[in-house]
């Protein structure tokens, strides 16, 4: 994939602008302010995406995990490392983890083209942060293989960021335009710790903010997904819940056949660990502006979440019913927080303790949303 040329951070930053800061502002606007009385929210200041041209012909960054297999298409990542005048060294490894069943638009990689195949591509670089960011972009090359890729960026000092993306053929997904899986919650989105109730009304505000965000206006999505983790309120409840919290996942798609969500799971070196679904509801979005921007098919599900998983290495993924699997909700591990880190002491949370948490944090959430 590097064959058609790496876009150096030092020369591309002027053209790309401070897109990560813009992206963070968009995400924060969608999330709303955090409660100052809760533990510090965790922000994963890292994002993968592609460059698209807006109506004025200017290049804009769109967070997404779907990259069109079109020669010259730019894709890459940004990581916020903080303001510094010193160069930041990193090692970047790109691996084709699962080739598509059919070859890319150019067939098999032609002789002399350095397309990614079985062997990972490893590069070492160093950049001076610009507005606290470093980034790396590259262009799709002729002969690149369609399929699922992973990108591992290891910064000096031990920090590691993981991304994954799908290189898709232009005529894939039954005629859909690829590169449109942009979501407000995706790579780098904040995992919120709630002290109050998580309600349909609060989630609706996130959806409305996403529908009107600049990112969505630039690249209407095929599907989006949000998540919200509700941990136990205190150490006593942590023990009563046997070390579990509750994860809310909300998805909106344009194609109703993609719902309901089939799986939410942690993928790590030890394998896949599925989360147990507690409740779910599907609905149709009636708001015409939201439906136009994001889609009209909505699905909400609540899952039992072992709290120790937030500090496991891996990715929290979603498999839709059709067209899309390995959709990344968040890269793990998350940064340290104030909650206990012990593994669950039982296979599931006790019913009485779980019922109290759900009634307190999700009152009336799983109801028909026909009023939207």
C-alpha positions in Angstrom: 0.0 0.0 0.0 3.0 2.3 0.4 3.9 1.7 -3.2 2.2 4.9 -4.5 4.0 7.1 -2.0 3.9 8.0 1.7 2.6 11.4 2.5 5.1 12.9 5.0 3.6 14.5 8.1 5.9 17.5 7.8 4.6 18.4 4.3 1.0 17.2 4.6 0.1 19.0 7.8 -0.3 22.4 6.1 -2.7 20.9 3.6 -4.6 18.8 6.0 -4.8 21.3 8.8 -5.4 20.5 12.5 -8.0 17.9 11.6 -7.6 15.8 14.8 -8.4 18.8 16.9 -11.4 19.5 14.7 -12.4 15.8 15.1 -12.0 16.0 18.9 -14.2 19.1 19.0 -16.9 17.3 17.0 -16.8 14.3 19.2 -17.0 16.4 22.3 -19.9 18.4 20.9 -21.8 15.1 20.2 -21.0 13.8 23.7 -21.7 17.0 25.6 -19.9 18.1 28.7 -18.8 15.5 31.3 -20.1 15.6 34.8 -17.4 17.2 37.0 -18.5 15.0 39.9 -17.6 11.8 38.1 -14.2 10.2 37.6 -12.2 11.7 34.8 -13.6 10.6 31.4 -11.2 8.6 29.3 -10.4 10.1 25.9 -8.6 8.0 23.3 -6.9 10.7 21.3 -6.3 8.6 18.2 -8.3 8.3 15.0 -8.0 6.6 11.6 -9.7 7.8 8.4 -9.5 8.9 4.8 -9.3 12.2 2.9 -12.2 13.3 0.8 -12.9 16.4 -1.2 -15.6 18.7 -0.1 -17.9 20.8 -2.3 -15.2 23.4 -2.8 -12.6 20.8 -3.7 -10.7 21.1 -0.5 -9.4 17.9 1.2 -11.1 17.1 4.5 -10.4 14.3 6.9 -13.2 11.8 7.6 -13.0 9.3 10.5 -13.8 5.8 9.0 -12.6 2.3 8.9 -13.6 1.7 5.3 -11.1 2.7 2.6 -11.9 2.6 -1.1 -9.5 0.5 -3.1 -8.9 3.3 -5.6 -5.4 4.2 -6.6 -4.3 7.4 -4.9 -6.9 7.3 -2.1 -5.3 8.8 1.0 -5.8 7.1 4.3 -4.0 7.3 7.7 -4.1 8.2 11.3 -3.6 11.0 13.8 -2.5 10.6 17.4 -2.6 13.4 20.0 0.7 13.3 22.0 0.6 16.8 23.6 2.5 20.0 22.7 6.3 19.4 22.3 9.1 20.8 20.2 10.9 17.4 20.4 10.5 14.7 17.7 8.4 11.7 18.7 9.7 8.4 17.5 7.3 5.5 16.6 7.2 2.2 14.8 4.2 1.5 12.6 3.2 -2.0 11.5 0.5 -2.6 8.8 -0.7 -6.2 8.3 -3.3 -7.7 5.9 -5.0 -9.9 8.4 -7.8 -11.2 6.2 -7.8 -11.0 2.4 -11.1 -10.6 0.7 -12.4 -13.6 -1.2 -12.0 -11.9 -4.5 -9.0 -9.8 -5.8 -8.9 -6.1 -5.9 -9.8 -4.0 -8.9 -6.4 -4.6 -10.5 -6.4 -8.3 -9.8 -3.3 -9.9 -8.2 -0.5 -7.5 -7.4 1.6 -7.0 -10.5 5.4 -7.7 -10.5 7.3 -4.9 -8.8 4.4 -3.4 -6.9 5.0 -3.5 -3.2 1.4 -4.2 -2.1 0.8 -5.7 1.3 0.4 -9.4 1.3 1.3 -12.1 3.9 4.2 -10.1 5.4 3.5 -7.1 7.6 5.0 -3.8 6.5 7.0 -2.1 9.2 8.3 1.5 9.2 10.1 3.6 11.8 9.7 7.3 11.7 9.9 10.4 13.9 7.9 13.6 13.7 7.7 16.8 15.7 4.1 17.3 16.9 2.1 20.0 15.2 -0.6 21.4 17.5 0.1 18.4 19.7 -0.5 15.9 17.0 1.5 13.4 14.9 0.1 11.5 12.0 0.9 9.3 9.1 -0.8 9.0 5.7 -0.3 6.9 2.7 -2.0 6.4 -0.7 -3.7 3.2 -2.0 -1.5 1.7 -4.7 -2.4 -0.2 -7.9 -2.7 -3.9 -7.0 -3.3 -3.4 -3.3 -5.3 -6.4 -2.0 -8.9 -5.8 -0.7 -9.5 -7.1 2.8 -9.1 -6.4 6.5 -5.9 -4.6 7.7 -4.6 -3.8 11.1 -2.3 -0.9 12.0 -0.2 -0.9 15.2 1.6 2.3 16.1 4.1 2.0 19.0 5.4 5.2 20.4 8.6 5.6 22.3 7.8 5.4 26.0 5.5 2.4 25.5 2.2 3.9 24.3 0.5 1.8 21.7 -2.4 2.6 19.4 -4.2 0.1 17.2 -6.4 0.7 14.2 -8.2 -1.6 11.8 -9.7 -0.8 8.4 -11.3 -2.6 5.5 -9.9 -1.9 2.0 -13.0 -2.4 -0.1 -13.5 -2.6 -3.9 -15.4 0.3 -5.4 -18.3 -1.9 -6.5 -18.6 -3.8 -3.2 -21.5 -3.7 -0.8 -24.1 -4.0 -3.5 -23.3 -0.7 -5.2 -22.7 1.3 -2.1 -20.0 4.0 -2.1 -17.1 2.7 0.1 -15.4 4.8 2.6 -18.6 5.9 4.3 -18.5 4.1 7.7 -17.7 7.4 9.4 -19.1 7.6 12.9 -19.0 10.1 15.7 -18.1 7.2 18.0 -15.4 5.1 16.5 -11.6 5.3 16.8 -10.6 7.7 19.5 -14.0 8.4 21.0 -14.4 9.0 24.7 -15.7 6.2 27.0 -18.0 8.0 29.3 -18.5 7.1 33.0 -22.0 8.0 34.0 -23.2 9.0 37.5 -26.7 9.8 36.3 -29.2 7.9 34.2 -28.5 7.0 30.6 -31.8 7.6 28.9 -33.2 7.5 25.4 -33.4 11.3 25.5 -29.7 11.6 26.2 -28.8 9.3 23.4 -31.2 11.1 21.1 -29.2 14.3 21.8 -26.0 12.6 20.7 -27.7 11.4 17.5 -29.0 14.8 16.7 -25.5 16.3 17.2 -24.0 13.6 15.0 -26.5 14.3 12.2 -25.5 17.9 12.1 -21.8 17.5 12.5 -19.4 18.7 9.8 -18.0 15.2 9.4 -21.5 13.7 8.6 -22.2 16.6 6.2 -19.0 15.8 4.3 -19.5 12.0 4.2 -23.0 10.6 5.0 -22.5 7.3 6.7 -23.7 3.8 5.8 -23.8 3.0 9.5 -22.8 4.5 12.8 -22.5 3.1 16.3 -22.2 4.6 19.8 -21.5 3.0 23.1 -21.8 4.1 26.7 -20.3 2.2 29.6 -22.1 2.4 33.0 -19.8 1.1 35.8 -20.9 0.2 39.3 -21.5 3.3 41.4 -19.0 2.4 44.1 -17.0 -0.4 45.5 -20.0 -1.9 47.3 -22.0 -2.1 44.1 -18.9 -3.4 42.2 -18.9 -6.4 44.6 -22.7 -6.8 44.5 -22.6 -6.9 40.7 -19.7 -9.5 40.8 -17.4 -7.1 38.9 -19.8 -6.3 36.0 -21.0 -3.0 34.5 -23.5 -2.4 31.7 -22.6 -1.4 28.1 -25.2 0.4 25.9 -24.7 0.1 22.2 -26.8 2.2 19.7 -26.5 1.7 16.0 -28.1 3.4 13.0 -28.0 2.1 9.5 -29.4 2.9 6.1 -30.0 -0.7 5.2 -32.4 -2.3 7.6 -31.1 -5.8 6.8 -27.9 -5.0 8.7 -29.9 -5.0 12.0 -30.2 -6.4 14.6 -26.6 -6.4 15.7 -25.4 -10.0 15.7 -22.4 -9.7 18.2 -20.6 -7.3 20.4 -17.3 -8.8 21.5 -13.7 -8.3 22.6 -11.1 -9.5 20.2 -7.7 -10.1 21.7 -4.7 -12.4 21.3 -6.5 -14.9 23.5 -9.5 -15.0 21.0 -13.0 -13.5 21.0 -15.1 -13.0 24.1 -18.8 -12.2 23.4 -20.7 -9.9 25.6 -24.0 -11.2 27.0 -27.0 -9.1 25.7 -29.6 -8.2 28.4 -32.2 -6.4 26.3 -32.7 -4.8 22.9 -35.1 -2.8 20.8 -35.3 -1.9 17.1 -37.1 1.3 15.9 -37.6 3.5 12.8 -36.3 7.1 12.9 -39.0 9.5 12.0 -36.9 12.7 12.0 -36.3 13.3 8.3 -33.0 15.2 8.9 -31.5 12.5 11.0 -32.7 9.8 8.7 -31.1 11.6 5.7 -27.8 12.1 7.5 -27.4 8.8 9.3 -30.1 6.4 8.2 -33.6 5.5 9.4 -33.0 2.1 11.1 -32.1 2.2 14.7 -31.2 -0.5 17.2 -30.4 -0.2 20.9 -29.0 -3.1 23.0 -27.7 -3.4 26.6 -24.9 -5.8 27.4 -23.3 -7.1 30.5 -19.7 -5.9 30.6 -17.0 -7.5 32.7 -15.2 -4.4 34.0 -11.7 -5.9 33.9 -12.0 -6.1 30.1 -11.5 -2.3 29.8 -7.8 -2.9 30.6 -7.3 -5.9 28.3 -5.4 -5.4 25.1 -7.6 -5.8 22.1 -10.6 -4.2 20.4 -14.3 -4.0 21.2 -16.1 -4.9 18.0 -19.5 -5.2 16.5 -20.8 -7.6 13.9 -23.8 -6.3 12.0 -26.4 -8.8 10.6 -25.1 -8.2 7.0 -22.4 -6.3 5.0 -20.2 -5.4 8.0 -18.3 -7.2 10.7 -15.4 -6.3 12.9 -16.7 -2.7 13.3 -14.5 -1.1 15.9 -16.2 0.6 18.8 -13.0 1.3 20.7 -9.4 0.2 21.0 -8.4 -1.4 24.3 -6.9 -1.1 26.8 -8.4 2.1 28.1 -6.3 4.4 30.3 -6.4 3.9 34.1 -9.4 5.1 36.1 -10.7 5.2 39.6 -12.7 1.9 39.3 -11.6 -1.5 40.6 -9.8 -3.8 38.1 -10.5 -7.2 39.5 -12.1 -9.9 37.2 -15.8 -11.0 37.8 -16.4 -13.3 40.7 -19.3 -15.0 39.0 -20.4 -16.0 35.5 -23.1 -13.3 35.5 -24.2 -10.5 37.7 -26.8 -11.3 40.4 -30.3 -10.5 39.2 -31.2 -8.3 42.1 -28.1 -6.1 41.9 -28.4 -5.9 38.1 -32.0 -4.9 38.3 -31.2 -2.1 40.7 -28.5 -0.7 38.3 -30.8 -0.9 35.2 -33.7 0.8 37.0 -31.4 3.6 38.2 -29.3 4.1 35.1 -31.7 3.1 32.3 -35.2 4.0 33.4 -37.6 3.3 30.6 -34.8 3.1 28.0 -36.0 0.0 26.3 -39.2 1.3 25.0 -40.7 1.9 21.5 -39.1 5.0 20.0 -41.9 5.7 17.5 -42.1 9.2 18.8 -38.7 10.2 17.3 
